[in-house]
């Protein structure tokens, strides 16, 4: 008999009933240090008192009205995002996949609005992950995502990572509308795009009049020690999708765009019943307020440096288990010699939670509020997990 919950997930045998800070607590009282952060969602940890207060206050006043009416909390959050970023305008969604769908629509509508509807193709790269809707799996194109779901949506040009000749040819194609990329691939195995490459992509888009779309769903909202990862390269996109950390655990995403890029998105061209409702935006505003407070992001960068140093020491101690460290800030990948799932499962036994990723990498995406004591404890538990893996491989 099929389970009541459709069996699309391969779940760990854990079921948490509460959380506090960087910790999750099982029904039997066991405490697990969460270095996965709900896949980069729990940006401020679990049950952060300021987020609890913001949600509780809003819940006591008004939950939902729909976008038939003005939503003051939405307007407040949009204004704050515009103030903090390249963007002139924001559309709110419930998830990252919806934010990416909106980004794709904005890019195509831009060219239609400007009298060139034939320019509809969007260039994407292998190893990408942009969501699980039909549109976003068509954009990413990987077999793991797309198998069995054809026919896929047309209009995407998939390129190998680092193939500059193919990229230049695609950019010059008369049907190309935009280039879409993650500054740091998450699902692809914490694969950072070198800063000079992101600078080059911006220049290539400018040369051919293309839109640059960034997917900062996983790497944004302070995760790298900057509000958004692309800021390190000193460039700005035309369109950007965000989600995960912006809601701190409450479902919230957004598509940010310049006034020019969004010129075709007039009344009736897109919509969402729940997107940007009062509950979501009350939480999102508080998350943004905390993450942009003086000193917060520099502390994330410092803690990221400390975590990287600790992980590199683990690699040196366990060369038969671990192979290297990559990433930025508190978005780090621990390369594995053994199957990465072995390392994740060994972590369960040691009370530490991590996330598997592509390229045989274990992803570390802890709350940005990770304390020094929690970091030290996490490194110790990862050390013991690696020892378990070494014993198993012997």
Secondary structure, DSSP 4 states (H G I P E B T S, - for coil): ---SS-S-----S--EEEEEBTEEEETTS-EEEESSHHHHT-TT-BS-HHHHHHHHHHHTT-----TTS--HHHHHHHHHHHHHSS-SEEEEESSHHHHHHHHHHHHHHHHHHTT-TT--EEEEETT----SSHHHHHHH--HHHHTTSPSPPS-EEEE-TT-HHHHHHHHHSTTEEEEEE-SEESTTTSEEPPHHHHHHHHHHHHHHTPEEEEE-TTTTTTTTSSSSGGGGGT---SEEEE-GGGGTTS--EEEEE-TTTTTT--TTS---SSTT-HHHHHHHHHHHHHHTSTTHHHHHHHHHHHHHHHHHHHHHH-TTTEEEEEEETTEEEEEESS-HHHHHHHHHHTTEE-EEETTTEEEE---TT--HHHHHHHHHHHHHHHHHHHHHH-
